[in-house]
Amino acid sequence: MIVSNASSLIALARIERFGLLQSVFGHLCIPQAVYDEIVVKGAGKAGADETREAVGDWIEVLPVKDTAMVRSLLTELGRGESEAIALALETEGGLVLLDDRRARTVAKFMGLRHFQKNNHPKSHGGTGSIRTNHFSNPGRRSSRFSNSSISFGVKRTPVW
């Protein structure tokens, strides 16, 4: 299961590529703090309508059970990143979509795999890319899936 923080959803909505998340990942989970940040506090801004419409279809809002973990993470991260990491730890697969460097460092420390949005102004039509890092097996091969605006690099175990 893939868990996302707010900035990745907002960034793809800004470039009108929000649906790419569903195409690539199929199903996405977000914690309540991410929903609130995008839809409630961000009403009228990029990602608000897209997220609200996708909830119940391919985005699921899940509560974080380990509130002590969230409180601990809040010493270093924002609420959205804290809840996203805590939720990823609670879900099967432990994948999290992050773009904040500090959050990625915490995800690495916690043993999570993470996806990261990178901004490359001169490549991919100025829109950016998303890649994944798998910390427990750095020798994995990368496979790429491309769209006219965004490329996704996903680490996978080679089949020999």
N, C-alpha and C positions, 0 to 999 in steps of 0.2 A: 504494500500500500504506500502511496506517495502522499506526503504531507507538504503543504506549501505555506510560506509566509506571504504577507501582503504585497511586498514590492514586486515580486515576479508576476503576479496577477495584474497589478496596476500597469506595469511596464508593457506587457503584451496587449492590454486593452488600449493603451495610448497609441500603439502602432497598428491597431485594428487586426491583431493576430491572436486574440484571446482564445479562439477555437482551436488553435494549435495545441494547447494544453490537452484538450480532449482527444485530439487526433493522435498525439504521441503517447499520452499516459492512460487514456481511457477513463479512469476514475481518479478523482483527487479528493483528499480530505483537508479541511482547514479547521483550526481550533476557533472557538468563539471569539477570542481576541482579534483574530485576523478578520473574521466576518464583520465585527464591530468597526474595526479600523477602515475597512474598504466600504462597506454598505451604509453603516450608521453615521460615523464621523465623516466619511468621504462622500456622502450623498451629493449627487450632481457632478461628481468628478469621475475621471477615467477609472473604469473597473467596477464602479458601484452597480450600475444596471446589469452589466454582464455577469457579475458574481451572483447577484440576487436571482437572476433568471436561471442560472446554472445549478443553484442549490435545489436539491431534490431530484435533479436529473443526473448530472455526472459529477457534481461537487457535493460533498457531504460535510456538514458542520458537526464536529464531534467534541464532546466535553473532555477536558483533561482531568484525569483522575488523580494524578500525583501533584497535588497543589504545593506540597513541600518542595518538590523539584522545581516548579515554576518560581516559587519565592527565592530559591537559591540562585537560579539563573538570572533573575531580575537584578541581581547585584552587578551583572556585567552586560546584560542585553535588554532590549525593549520587551514589552509584554508579548507582542506578536511572535518574535523570534523565540522567546522563552517557551511560550505555549506550543509553538510548532515543533521545537526540539523535544519537549516533554511528550507530546502526542506521538511523535515518530518513535520514541523509545517504547511507547506502550503498544504500538501497532506492529503487526507481522510485517517483516521486511525491513523496517527501519530506514526508509528513504525520505529525505527532506529536501525541499526546493528552497535554497537560500541564496542571497547575494551579498550579505553583510560579512566582511572579513572576520570580524570577531565571532559572529555566529558560526561561521564555517570552522573556525578554530575550536570552538566549544563542541561542535558536532563531531569533529575529528577525535577530540579527547574522549567523547562519550561512545565512540565506536560506530557512529552512524555513517552511512553513505549520504552524500549530499549532491544536489544539482545546483549549479551556479549560473546566474545570468551574467554575461560579460558584455560590456558596451565596447564596440569597436567602431568608432565613427566612420572609418574609411572602408570597412568591409561589410558585407551583407546589406548593402544599401543604407548604411548608417543606423541600422536597427539593433544590432547586437547578436549574441549567440547564447546558447545554454549548453553547459557541459556537465558531466558528472565525475565525481571523484570517489573511488572506492578505496577506503583507507586500509582495509584488512588484506587486500591483495593488489599491491601496486603494479604487479607484472601483467595485469589483464590487458587485452587488446581493445582498441577503440573502434567502434563502428559508427558511421555517420549517416544521419538522415537529414535531407536538406529540403528547405522550402525557399522560395525566392527571397525571403527577407531574413530568415532565422535558420541556423543549423543547430542540430542537436547531436552531441557526441555522447554515446552511451558505452561505458565500459562493459565488456562481456568476457566470459571465459571462452577461450578458443576451443573449437571442436576439432579434434585431430583424428 
